[in-house]
Amino acid sequence: MIRISALLLITIMALTGHSTAIADATHDQKAVLITGASSGLGRAMAETMAANGYFVYAGARKDEDLKELNAIENIQGVRLDVNKQEQIDAAVKTITDAGRGLYGLVNNAGVVVVQPLIEIEEQDFDFQMNVNVYGPYRVTRAFAPLIIESKGRISIIGSISGTLSSATWGPYSMTKFAMEAYADALADEMKSFGVDVSLIEPGAYRSNIGKSALERMDERNQSADSSQLKTAMDESVNWLSLFENDHGDPAEVADAVMKALFDDNPKPRYLIVPTQEQAYWTINRAIERMVEQNHDQKYSFDRDALIEMLDAALAKQSGEVVQ
Ligand SMILES: NC(=O)c1ccc[n+]([C@@H]2O[C@H](COP(=O)([O-])OP(=O)(O)OC[C@H]3O[C@@H](n4cnc5c(N)ncnc54)[C@H](OP(=O)(O)O)[C@@H]3O)[C@@H](O)[C@H]2O)c1
């Protein structure tokens, strides 16, 4: 009976040219919206999810990117600049009207601005904050009703820069530290609706992020030479130049997002780094920060008490009952 209905549907769909609906009818496809899916990590996520049979609404801004994304099976390009409320509203309408609901939202779109905090102009600071902080806030608020309706999942692309912060990386790190707080609060709000929220914290992976940042510096006539922190700026510019061809394979980040969206018990945080060195930088900095906070305050904990807390946190993580 099921086979006959499916065959009938396939025939109707073939006659009317609705190929994606065939997949819908035969495979209960969960739909996911990914912002900033034109390149880098977002593109890798879109391709991985589509190849695994999920339906992807791929957010992009340029016509040629939308065309390219639309040519991939199980992907529908959606024009979405996270700074433009009218495009966000139009995307909500498009996805609502499509009728398959929305199970997953991945807040991925992001940019990097490398400038010393004592020099950065407000225009560049606004640009950084607008895309990386206001973007996820705007998009999540708009799509929350659809995600709640499906008791779905939200992934936020943070960074190891949500733990690390140093000269010239301040503006970017501020946005990724903000995502740490955003994810914790959002997870707490969403748990009463049966929606899980995860923060993905990638290390350095191949993408266009460095190239775009360097192009923008050129357009704005900015260079390391004009900075009072020239050495730090030179190092940062060099690091940005590595993103296009060096660094890790973005497919690793896509796999982490797949787990966050589709595993039975998603984790609140997925640290995903291509080298042990980057894991060390991150975990060690988190420990150092804890020691800095604890040191020489009225109620400082001694070493034994800190180890006890660490053991309790480790036990909680592995699901053991803490005495
Ligand atoms: N690559 C890494 O090593 C790394 C590490 C940690 C975290 N991340 C994070 O990963 C995310 C993706 O970055 P990526 O490295 O994959 O860089 P990418 O290749 O430059 O991709 C960034 C994406 O964001 C889009 N975007 C930029 N401004 C936008 C806006 N106003 N509205 C909508 N989309 C916008 C870009 O679209 P256009 O093509 O139209 O510009 C592009 O699709 C970012 O949040 C980034 O902070 C990356």
The ligand as a Gaussian input file, in Angstrom:
#p B3LYP/6-31G(d) Opt

LIG

0 1
 N       37.109000      29.563000       9.575000
 C       37.442000      29.444000      10.832000
 O       38.545000      29.008000      11.167000
 C       36.467000      29.801000      11.914000
 C       36.819000      29.522000      13.227000
 C       35.935000      29.814000      14.249000
 C       34.704000      30.356000      13.947000
 N       34.397000      30.643000      12.662000
 C       33.073000      31.207000      12.390000
 O       32.458000      30.464000      11.366000
 C       31.482000      31.268000      10.736000
 C       31.646000      31.143000       9.229000
 O       32.864000      31.744000       8.835000
 P       33.844000      31.125000       7.746000
 O       35.144000      30.963000       8.396000
 O       33.215000      29.976000       7.065000
 O       33.989000      32.391000       6.780000
 P       33.504000      32.676000       5.286000
 O       33.965000      31.637000       4.352000
 O       33.918000      34.083000       5.020000
 O       31.938000      32.579000       5.413000
 C       31.212000      33.596000       6.057000
 C       29.785000      33.537000       5.577000
 O       29.049000      34.564000       6.254000
 C       28.378000      35.321000       5.263000
 N       28.083000      36.674000       5.688000
 C       28.928000      37.696000       5.947000
 N       28.232000      38.798000       6.269000
 C       26.926000      38.460000       6.224000
 C       25.710000      39.126000       6.445000
 N       25.669000      40.424000       6.773000
 N       24.546000      38.453000       6.297000
 C       24.556000      37.151000       5.951000
 N       25.665000      36.457000       5.690000
 C       26.841000      37.102000       5.843000
 C       29.259000      35.277000       4.036000
 O       28.489000      35.616000       2.916000
 P       29.109000      36.421000       1.656000
 O       29.817000      35.374000       0.829000
 O       27.937000      36.995000       0.985000
 O       30.049000      37.453000       2.203000
 C       29.670000      33.807000       4.087000
 O       28.642000      33.009000       3.577000
 C       31.677000      32.676000      11.273000
 O       30.727000      32.927000      12.302000
 C       33.074000      32.626000      11.875000
 O       33.259000      33.559000      12.902000
 C       35.246000      30.382000      11.642000

